[in-house]
Amino acid sequence: MGEASKLDLIDSLMNSEEARKIKIRVSNLTGLRFKRRLNRIPLLNYGYRWIRAIIYFPKKIDEYEQFIRRYEGFLNQEKQEKERKVQEEKLSKEMMDMFYLHYNEKLLPDSREKVKNRSIQYIERLDEFFDGQDKKSLSIVDLGCGECEWIELLNEHGYKALGVDSNQAVIEKMHRLLPEIEIQEDNAYEYLIKEESESKDIITAFHMIEHMDIISQMKLIKECFRVLKPGGMLIMETPDPANILTSTYYFHLDPTHIKIIPSELLTFTM
């Protein structure tokens, strides 16, 4: 239904006997009738629209400027919210980095030498598995390397490994203590997805996956298999729930542990 026909309908209703009896009034009906008549004269209607547009032009400009100001305000607010979240995430990471730096120094139950001695069994397995190969030619990466006990042990036995860890405070500490060790600051999964397929001989991750949910574990393991060369080796160590003291006390000493993982579950996941 066009605009003129709507006006005709309103006009006819207002002039009806029922409307006159109950004295219905519609404001600005005269203006609507004038507009209807004007619409029937094309030249006058065209001029009327131009005059009306000129009269209302400043108001439209003001409305446009108000819209731009509101839009810019929205963008600024969104930018500030993003910056606030980035700062919060940065602060949270710095707090956890420092927490773990002192946690390793004060709360870890095992000394550095004890950790290294416990890991000798893996050196023996590597020596047997890669017997006859040049140790330094093997491409080795240790994910979540922490205080680099394992990397130091590898170096002492003729291997050469790259450490990957997201804790900047611990990395800075290890650069001071062991400047010869190469460490890259990165999230383990983010590091892997940037690596070429079949590019690593050995991937290790000691006491890291218990800090991850099951989906993150599966994604990490999948990337490990992609990055490993055919015949490569993946070593993952996690707290043993069969050890009563470990499962009931030491596992809960670390507030970022998510779930203790039985070896059968980790084997099945792989």
C-alpha positions in Angstrom: 0.0 0.0 0.0 1.5 3.3 -1.1 1.8 6.5 1.1 -1.0 8.3 -0.7 -3.4 5.4 -0.3 -2.6 5.3 3.5 -3.5 9.0 3.8 -6.7 8.4 1.8 -7.6 5.6 4.3 -6.9 7.8 7.3 -8.8 10.7 5.8 -11.8 8.5 5.0 -11.9 7.0 8.5 -11.7 10.5 10.0 -14.6 11.6 7.9 -16.7 8.6 8.7 -19.9 8.8 10.7 -18.5 6.7 13.5 -15.4 8.9 13.8 -17.5 12.0 14.0 -19.8 10.5 16.7 -16.9 9.7 19.0 -15.0 12.9 18.0 -11.7 11.2 17.1 -8.9 13.6 16.2 -5.6 13.0 14.6 -2.8 15.5 15.1 -1.1 16.9 12.0 -3.7 15.5 9.7 -3.8 18.8 7.8 -0.1 18.5 7.1 -0.6 14.9 5.9 -3.4 16.1 3.6 -1.1 18.9 2.3 1.7 16.4 1.7 -0.7 14.0 -0.2 -1.8 16.8 -2.5 1.8 17.9 -3.0 2.8 14.4 -4.0 0.3 14.7 -6.9 2.3 17.7 -8.4 5.7 16.3 -9.4 7.6 19.6 -9.9 6.3 21.1 -6.6 7.0 17.8 -4.8 10.6 17.8 -6.2 11.1 21.4 -5.0 9.5 20.6 -1.7 11.9 17.7 -1.1 14.9 19.8 -2.0 13.8 22.7 0.4 13.1 20.1 3.1 16.5 18.5 2.6 18.3 21.9 2.8 16.4 22.8 6.0 17.2 19.5 7.7 20.8 19.2 6.3 22.4 20.8 9.5 20.4 18.4 11.7 21.5 15.4 9.6 25.1 16.6 9.8 24.8 16.8 13.5 23.3 13.3 13.7 26.1 12.0 11.6 28.8 13.6 13.7 27.1 12.2 16.9 27.1 8.8 15.3 30.8 9.1 14.4 31.6 10.2 18.0 29.7 7.3 19.4 31.4 4.9 17.0 34.8 6.3 17.8 34.0 6.0 21.5 33.0 2.4 21.0 36.3 1.7 19.1 38.3 3.4 21.9 36.4 1.4 24.5 37.0 -1.8 22.7 40.7 -1.0 22.3 41.0 -0.1 26.0 39.3 -3.4 26.9 41.8 -5.4 24.7 44.7 -3.5 26.2 43.4 -4.2 29.7 43.1 -7.9 28.9 46.6 -8.0 27.5 48.0 -6.3 30.6 46.1 -8.6 32.8 47.4 -11.7 30.9 50.9 -10.2 31.0 50.7 -9.6 34.8 49.3 -13.1 35.4 52.1 -14.7 33.4 54.7 -12.6 35.2 53.2 -13.6 38.6 53.2 -17.3 37.6 56.7 -17.1 36.2 58.1 -15.7 39.4 56.0 -18.2 41.4 57.6 -21.1 39.6 61.0 -19.6 39.8 60.8 -19.6 43.6 58.7 -22.8 43.7 61.6 -24.7 42.1 64.0 -23.3 44.6 62.0 -23.7 47.8 59.3 -26.5 47.3 60.6 -29.1 44.9 61.4 -32.2 46.9 64.3 -33.4 44.7 67.7 -31.6 44.2 69.1 -30.9 40.8 71.5 -33.8 41.1 68.8 -36.2 42.2 66.7 -35.3 39.2 69.6 -35.9 36.9 70.4 -39.2 38.5 66.9 -40.4 38.1 67.0 -39.5 34.4 70.1 -41.6 33.7 67.8 -44.5 32.6 66.7 -42.5 29.6 70.3 -41.8 28.5 70.8 -45.6 28.5 67.8 -46.1 26.3 68.9 -43.4 23.9 72.4 -44.9 23.7 70.9 -48.2 22.9 68.2 -47.0 20.5 70.5 -44.7 18.5 73.5 -46.9 18.7 76.0 -46.2 15.9 74.6 -42.7 15.1 76.5 -39.5 15.7 74.9 -38.1 18.9 75.4 -34.5 18.1 73.7 -34.9 14.7 70.5 -35.9 16.3 67.8 -33.2 16.5 66.5 -33.2 20.0 64.0 -30.9 21.7 62.9 -30.9 25.3 59.5 -29.4 25.8 58.8 -27.6 29.1 62.5 -27.8 29.9 62.3 -25.9 33.2 65.6 -25.8 35.0 67.2 -27.9 32.2 68.4 -30.8 34.3 67.7 -33.2 31.4 69.3 -31.0 28.8 72.4 -30.7 31.0 72.5 -34.5 31.3 72.2 -34.9 27.6 75.1 -32.5 27.0 77.2 -34.4 29.5 76.6 -37.6 27.5 77.5 -36.2 24.1 74.0 -35.2 22.9 72.9 -31.6 22.0 69.3 -30.5 22.7 67.2 -27.4 22.4 65.0 -26.5 25.4 61.5 -24.9 25.0 59.8 -23.3 27.9 57.3 -20.4 28.4 58.6 -19.3 31.8 60.7 -16.2 31.1 62.0 -15.9 34.7 63.3 -19.5 34.7 64.9 -19.1 31.3 66.8 -16.0 32.4 68.0 -17.9 35.4 69.2 -20.8 33.3 71.0 -18.4 30.9 72.9 -17.1 33.9 73.7 -20.6 35.3 74.2 -22.5 32.1 74.9 -20.0 29.3 75.9 -22.8 26.9 72.4 -24.3 26.9 70.1 -23.2 24.1 66.6 -22.3 25.3 63.7 -20.9 23.3 60.8 -19.1 25.0 57.6 -20.5 23.7 54.5 -22.5 24.5 55.2 -26.2 23.8 52.3 -26.7 21.4 52.8 -23.4 19.7 56.5 -24.3 19.1 55.6 -27.7 17.6 53.0 -26.4 15.1 55.7 -24.1 13.6 58.1 -27.0 13.1 58.4 -29.0 9.9 57.0 -32.5 9.7 59.5 -35.4 10.4 62.2 -32.9 11.5 63.1 -34.2 15.0 64.8 -37.4 16.1 63.9 -37.1 19.8 61.2 -35.2 21.6 61.0 -35.2 25.4 58.6 -33.7 27.9 59.2 -34.3 31.6 56.4 -33.5 34.1 54.5 -31.3 31.7 51.3 -33.0 30.5 49.8 -33.2 34.0 49.5 -29.4 33.7 47.2 -29.9 30.6 43.6 -31.0 30.0 43.0 -34.1 28.0 42.2 -32.2 24.7 45.5 -30.2 25.0 47.4 -33.5 25.7 46.0 -35.1 22.6 46.8 -32.1 20.4 50.3 -32.0 21.8 50.9 -35.7 21.3 49.5 -35.5 17.7 52.0 -32.7 16.9 54.8 -34.7 18.5 54.1 -37.6 16.1 53.9 -35.3 13.2 57.2 -33.6 13.9 59.1 -36.8 14.8 61.1 -38.5 12.1 60.2 -42.1 11.2 61.9 -44.2 13.8 62.2 -41.2 16.2 61.6 -41.4 19.9 59.1 -39.6 22.2 59.7 -39.6 25.9 57.1 -38.3 28.4 57.4 -38.5 32.1 54.6 -37.7 34.5 54.0 -38.3 38.3 53.1 -41.9 39.1 49.7 -42.3 40.7 50.7 -45.7 41.9 53.1 -44.0 44.4 50.9 -43.2 47.4 53.0 -40.3 48.6 53.1 -38.8 45.1 49.4 -39.1 44.4 48.2 -38.0 47.8 50.7 -35.2 48.6 53.4 -34.2 46.1 51.1 -34.0 43.2 48.9 -31.4 45.0 52.0 -29.4 46.1 51.9 -27.8 42.6 48.7 -25.7 42.2 48.9 -25.8 38.4 48.6 -29.6 38.2 45.3 -30.5 36.6 45.0 -34.3 36.7 47.3 -37.2 37.7 47.7 -39.5 34.7 48.1 -43.3 35.0 50.7 -44.8 32.6 47.9 -47.0 31.0 45.9 -43.8 30.2 48.9 -42.0 28.7 49.8 -45.1 26.6 46.3 -45.4 25.4 46.2 -41.7 24.5 49.4 -42.1 22.4 
